[in-house]
């Protein structure tokens, strides 16, 4: 890496204030009150989660995104600062409320989300300093497609400029509803080193259900490496090799943020120039650690815990 690259990862994209509950027995019927052991407001959103997870594991991270000048915006900024994330490039605005998600956890079932895009609509890839991009080893863009306002051309130019500066590009998406997304994603993949959707997102984008076929389509569109995460079923990846691996066995409490934790672990492996299989193992381990506690970052391993876990679970 160039000596001028002082930032391990520039995490750009969505920042969300999550309101999450401990698992409940069932979804309330109309008029019913269901008790939970606890609720909490915590950080969420792909860019925020990845930045926090990376710092936990000893890397440095800069966040680029937008929050409101409301109490939840102040909370989000403070959370990131206290976690050790560089927030010098975090923007604040009174034009929209801070993005929020209500996350309902039900035992034995997947999460339910109620989401407000809020200030994430105001994020602009074109306004990210090219000098800042050039000083980063990795540019991670998280939450692409959650907002229909981010212009495709700006995202393509952002990634193209990053690659010209020798910065590796990582793309992560959030697909809010069925629709046509290929025309927004395919042009960016030509400038993408690593693409990291989950299998549900990939199914909506490609129209196919098989993760191997999903990965092959994204790779044929230009992405250098494609990793399809499949929750408790593990992952499928196409890069230096074609890989299918199971998830690590951990006790599941809340899956919120597990995909972002995978991204952070994989990026950590990129920064350390680990082989492909080791990068996948680091991502899988960090993703698995996330599901042990409610919220997107609370359960994520620190570096010592990650190394100990991987020693106990060697790469297969």
N, C-alpha and C positions, 0 to 999 in steps of 0.2 A: 504494500500500500504506500501511497505518497506520504511524505512526512507532513505535508500541509493538511492532511485529512485528520482533523482533531476530534470530529464527532463520530462516534460509532454508528449511531442510527438517527436519522431525521425522521420522526414519526409524524406524518401529515394526515389530516382527515378529520374524522368525526370524534367529538367529545360529548359524552352523555352523563347526566346525573341519574344514576339508577336507584329506584326505590324497590327493594327486593324483599320478599317474605321467606321465612323458613318454610319447609315443605308442609302442605296441608293435606288432609285426607281426600278431599274431593273439591271440585269447582262448585261454589255456592249456586243453588238454584235461585230464581228471582225472589228477593225478599229475605233470603237466608243469611245468617251471620255464621261464618266459620272461623274458629280460633286458630291462631298460629303461635308458635313459641317465641317468635321475634320478627321484627322488621328493621330494616336499616336503609339509610341513604348512603350510597357509596359511588365511587367513580365507575364509569362505564364508557362504551364507545371504543371502536377498534384502535384508533391512534393512541388514546389515553391508556388503554389497557396494556398495549404492547410496550409503550414507553415505561410504565411502572414495572412491568415484569422484567424488562431488560435491566433496569437499574437494580432491581432485587438480585439479579444474577451477576452484578459487577460491571456491566457495560454502562457507558454514558449515553443519554438520549435527550434529544431536543424535541419539543412538541410544537407543531404548527397547526393551529385550528382556531375556532371562534367560540366564545362563550358569551352569555348575556351579562349585563351589568346588574343582574338581579341576585338574590341570595344564593340560588343554586349555582350561578356562575361564579360567585365568590367562593362557594364551597369547593367547586371543581378545581379552580385555580389553586386554592390553598392545599387541597389534597395532593395535587401534582407536585407542588413545591415541597411539601413536607416529605413526599416520597423520594425526593432527590432528582426529579425531572427538571431540566432547564426550560423555564417558561418565558424566556425573554421574547419569544416570537409568538406568544399566545395573544390573540386579539380579543378585545371586549367591545360589546356594542349594546345599545339600548333599543335597536331596531326590532329585535325579536327576542323571545324568551329563550333561556338556555334549553338545549335539547334534553328531553327526559324519557325514561322508560319505566313503566310499571311492570315488574316481573313477578309472575305468579308461579310458584313451584308446587307441583302436586306429586305426592309419593307414587313412584312406579310409572310416572308419565313425564313427557317432555314439558319444558317451560312454556308459558303463554306470555306474550309481550303486548303491551299497549304503548305505542311510541309517538312522540312529538318530535319532528325533525328540527324545528326551532332554528337556532343560530347556525346549525350545520348547513342550512341552505345558503348561508352567506360566505362560506369558505370558498376561496378562489385559488386554484392551482397556479394561475398566472402570476399571482402576487407573491409567491414564494421566491425569496432572493436566490438568484443563480449562484451568487458567492456562497450562500449558506449551503446550497445543494452540493457545490464543489468541495466543501469542507467535510462532507459526510462520506463515510465508507459505504453506507447503505441508505437508500431512500425507501421508506415504507409508506405506501398510500393505503389507508384503511377506511372502509365504508363507502367505496365507490359504488354508485347506482342508488344509494339510499335517497339521494337528492337528484331530481331530474334537471336541476339548474346547472350543475357543473358541466361546462362544455367539453365534449369529447376532444376537440382540437387542443384545448388547454392541457388536458391530461396527457395526450400524446406528446405534446411539446415539452411538458415537464419531464417525462421519462426520457425523451430523446436527449434533452440537455443534460440530464443526469448521467446518462451513459457516455456522452461525449466528454464529460468531466471525469470519467473513470469511477463513477458511483454506481453500485449495483442497485437494481430496481426490483421491488417486491410489491405485487398488487394483491389486494384483498377486497372483496366485495361484500355488500349487504343487499340482498334482493328482497324488496318489501312486499311484492305481490306478483302474480303471474303477469307476463307481458313479453314484449320483444326487447331483449337486451343484447343480442349478438352484435348488432350494429354499433353499440356503444363500447363493447368489450373487445371485439376482434381487432380494431385498429390499435388499441393500447398494447395488446399482446405482442405485437411486432417489436415493441421496445421494452418488453418485460423479461427479466431474468428468472423470476420465480412467481408463479401464480398459485394462489392458495384458497380456492373455494371449498365449501363443503358439498356433499353429494346432492343435497336438496337444492342448493343454489345452482349447481352445475346442471341438474335435471331441467330446471326452469330455463336456463340459458340455451342448452343444446337440444332439449326435447327428447333426450335419451336417458335411460335409467341405469345402464351399466357403467360403473365408475371407470373401468378401463377404456371404454369407448369415449366417455366424457373427456378423460385425460388426453386421449389421442387426438380428439378434435381441437382442444385448446393448444396442444403442442403443434399441430399442423398449421394453426393460425399464427404461430411465431414464438410462443413462449418457450424459453430455453428449458425450464423445469416446470412441471405441473404436479401439484400434490392435491389429491382429493381426500379430504378428511371425512370419515364416515361414522363419527361418534364412537359408540362402544364396539362397533365392528372394525375399527382400526382405520387403515388408509390404503390408498392406491397412489403410486407415484411413478412418473416417467421423467427420467433425467439421464444420468450416466448409466443407469440400469432401469429396468421395469420391476417395480417392487410392490408387493402386497404384504402388509404386516398387521398383526392384531394389536389392539390397544392393551396398555398395561392394566393389570388387575388392581383396582383401587375401590374403596367404598364410595359410592355415588351419593352426593347430597344435592348439588346444584350445578348444572352444566353451563351456567352463564360465564362467558369469557374463556371457555376452554379452547375454542378455536384460536382466539387471540394469543393465549398462552402457548399454543403450538407454534404460532408464527414467531413469537419471541424466542422460543427455544431453537427453532430452525435458524433464525437470524443470528443467534449467538454462535451456532455452528458455522455459519458463513463467515462471521467476523474472525473466527479462530481457524478458518480454512480446513475444517474437518472434512473427511470423506463423506460422500452422499449418504451412506447408510448410517453413519454416526450423527449427521445432521438430522435425519429422520428420527433417530432414537431420542435425541435431545428434545426435539419438538414434541414427540409423543409423551415423553416423561413429564415435561412441563405442562402439557395439556391435561394429562391425567391428574397431576397434583391439584389443578384448579378446581376440580369437581368435588373436592373433599369438604368445602366450606361454602356457605352462601356468599354470593357476590362474585364479581369478575376477577378480583386480584387477591383476596384474603388468603386463599389456600395455596397460592402458587409458591413452589419451592424457591429458596434462596440458592446461591451457588453451591454451598457446602451440601445442602440437602439434595440438590440435583446430582452431584457427583456420587454421593453415597447411594442414592437410588439406582443410578446406572451401574454401579459396581454390583449391586444385588440382582440386577436384571440385565445381563450382558446382551449386546446386540446379536440378534439371530440372523 
